[in-house]
Amino acid sequence: MGLQEDVNTEFHKGLKAKLLTIMEKEKLYLDASLTIHSLANQLNSNSKYLSQLINNDLKKNFVLFVNEYRIREAKRLLLDKSNNNITIESIGYDVGFKSKSAFNAVFKKITNQTPSEFRNN
């Protein structure tokens, strides 16, 4: 492996680590207007390279990558008994979805349950 390949590999690993850290720590997925372009800007990268990294390394597309974080956060909120007075629709908006129907559809696709079924079980 040449020096340039070593540099590229290290850059790639660093960007992936930075991506995962920024998603966990800064919770960018809560922003309903998050795009691959805005995320790439946060990482000082370009959207094409970031998209390839997500597709090739994480084996998913950008939308699924973000939605998995959103659903994980929604599940946490739905399980928290102190949130029982908060509507499911409100939780969907809080975690970054733009509509109740989008939240319900993605939640069901990822968990095989509706948010209501998840909360009540």
One Martini backbone bead per residue (centre of mass of N, CA, C, O) as a GRO file, in nm:
protein
  121
    1MET     BB    1   0.097   0.036   0.023
    2GLY     BB    2   0.068   0.357  -0.015
    3LEU     BB    3   0.072   0.664   0.114
    4GLN     BB    4  -0.199   0.763  -0.006
    5GLU     BB    5  -0.365   0.520   0.097
    6ASP     BB    6  -0.311   0.566   0.396
    7VAL     BB    7  -0.436   0.846   0.409
    8ASN     BB    8  -0.718   0.765   0.305
    9THR     BB    9  -0.779   0.555   0.524
   10GLU     BB   10  -0.753   0.745   0.767
   11PHE     BB   11  -0.964   0.947   0.676
   12HIS     BB   12  -1.198   0.749   0.660
   13LYS     BB   13  -1.193   0.656   0.957
   14GLY     BB   14  -1.222   0.940   1.077
   15LEU     BB   15  -1.494   1.012   0.947
   16LYS     BB   16  -1.657   0.781   1.063
   17ALA     BB   17  -1.609   0.848   1.360
   18LYS     BB   18  -1.722   1.137   1.343
   19LEU     BB   19  -2.004   1.063   1.251
   20LEU     BB   20  -2.086   0.885   1.496
   21THR     BB   21  -2.029   1.097   1.713
   22ILE     BB   22  -2.213   1.331   1.613
   23MET     BB   23  -2.476   1.168   1.628
   24GLU     BB   24  -2.463   1.104   1.934
   25LYS     BB   25  -2.388   1.387   2.068
   26GLU     BB   26  -2.564   1.604   1.872
   27LYS     BB   27  -2.826   1.499   1.741
   28LEU     BB   28  -2.891   1.569   1.426
   29TYR     BB   29  -3.154   1.389   1.373
   30LEU     BB   30  -3.361   1.598   1.508
   31ASP     BB   31  -3.342   1.734   1.237
   32ALA     BB   32  -3.573   1.755   0.983
   33SER     BB   33  -3.353   1.911   0.775
   34LEU     BB   34  -3.164   1.692   0.731
   35THR     BB   35  -2.879   1.643   0.523
   36ILE     BB   36  -2.616   1.537   0.350
   37HIS     BB   37  -2.503   1.825   0.319
   38SER     BB   38  -2.514   1.923   0.616
   39LEU     BB   39  -2.347   1.691   0.730
   40ALA     BB   40  -2.094   1.733   0.561
   41ASN     BB   41  -2.037   2.017   0.668
   42GLN     BB   42  -1.994   1.931   0.967
   43LEU     BB   43  -1.742   1.734   0.851
   44ASN     BB   44  -1.576   1.857   0.622
   45SER     BB   45  -1.725   1.751   0.361
   46ASN     BB   46  -1.876   1.561   0.111
   47SER     BB   47  -2.163   1.414  -0.001
   48LYS     BB   48  -2.049   1.190  -0.178
   49TYR     BB   49  -1.850   1.066   0.023
   50LEU     BB   50  -2.051   1.020   0.254
   51SER     BB   51  -2.242   0.836   0.099
   52GLN     BB   52  -2.034   0.615   0.042
   53LEU     BB   53  -1.969   0.550   0.333
   54ILE     BB   54  -2.252   0.463   0.420
   55ASN     BB   55  -2.301   0.249   0.202
   56ASN     BB   56  -2.029   0.075   0.233
   57ASP     BB   57  -1.983   0.059   0.555
   58LEU     BB   58  -2.305   0.053   0.663
   59LYS     BB   59  -2.518  -0.064   0.457
   60LYS     BB   60  -2.665   0.221   0.387
   61ASN     BB   61  -2.859   0.480   0.366
   62PHE     BB   62  -2.912   0.789   0.475
   63VAL     BB   63  -3.206   0.761   0.568
   64LEU     BB   64  -3.166   0.507   0.741
   65PHE     BB   65  -2.945   0.612   0.921
   66VAL     BB   66  -3.121   0.836   1.051
   67ASN     BB   67  -3.380   0.670   1.128
   68GLU     BB   68  -3.244   0.486   1.336
   69TYR     BB   69  -3.193   0.711   1.538
   70ARG     BB   70  -3.484   0.809   1.568
   71ILE     BB   71  -3.604   0.538   1.668
   72ARG     BB   72  -3.428   0.503   1.915
   73GLU     BB   73  -3.529   0.762   2.050
   74ALA     BB   74  -3.830   0.693   2.049
   75LYS     BB   75  -3.810   0.441   2.224
   76ARG     BB   76  -3.700   0.582   2.470
   77LEU     BB   77  -3.946   0.775   2.506
   78LEU     BB   78  -4.171   0.551   2.517
   79LEU     BB   79  -4.045   0.403   2.780
   80ASP     BB   80  -4.080   0.665   2.930
   81LYS     BB   81  -4.309   0.728   3.175
   82SER     BB   82  -4.278   1.050   3.175
   83ASN     BB   83  -4.411   1.041   2.858
   84ASN     BB   84  -4.721   0.956   2.865
   85ASN     BB   85  -4.834   1.262   2.801
   86ILE     BB   86  -4.704   1.218   2.528
   87THR     BB   87  -4.747   1.207   2.215
   88ILE     BB   88  -4.662   1.030   1.945
   89GLU     BB   89  -4.653   1.262   1.748
   90SER     BB   90  -4.459   1.438   1.914
   91ILE     BB   91  -4.226   1.239   1.913
   92GLY     BB   92  -4.186   1.235   1.610
   93TYR     BB   93  -4.107   1.534   1.593
   94ASP     BB   94  -3.874   1.532   1.807
   95VAL     BB   95  -3.698   1.311   1.618
   96GLY     BB   96  -3.749   1.438   1.295
   97PHE     BB   97  -4.027   1.425   1.189
   98LYS     BB   98  -4.277   1.565   0.955
   99SER     BB   99  -4.478   1.317   1.022
  100LYS     BB  100  -4.687   1.079   1.136
  101SER     BB  101  -4.677   0.882   0.894
  102ALA     BB  102  -4.371   0.859   0.874
  103PHE     BB  103  -4.319   0.757   1.156
  104ASN     BB  104  -4.497   0.504   1.147
  105ALA     BB  105  -4.365   0.367   0.899
  106VAL     BB  106  -4.071   0.353   1.005
  107PHE     BB  107  -4.120   0.213   1.269
  108LYS     BB  108  -4.247  -0.043   1.148
  109LYS     BB  109  -4.010  -0.121   0.961
  110ILE     BB  110  -3.792  -0.148   1.198
  111THR     BB  111  -3.990  -0.303   1.441
  112ASN     BB  112  -4.281  -0.433   1.365
  113GLN     BB  113  -4.420  -0.175   1.495
  114THR     BB  114  -4.602   0.038   1.639
  115PRO     BB  115  -4.585   0.285   1.859
  116SER     BB  116  -4.827   0.186   2.026
  117GLU     BB  117  -4.739  -0.105   2.064
  118PHE     BB  118  -4.472  -0.041   2.199
  119ARG     BB  119  -4.583   0.122   2.443
  120ASN     BB  120  -4.794  -0.120   2.541
  121ASN     BB  121  -4.556  -0.360   2.589
   0.00000   0.00000   0.00000
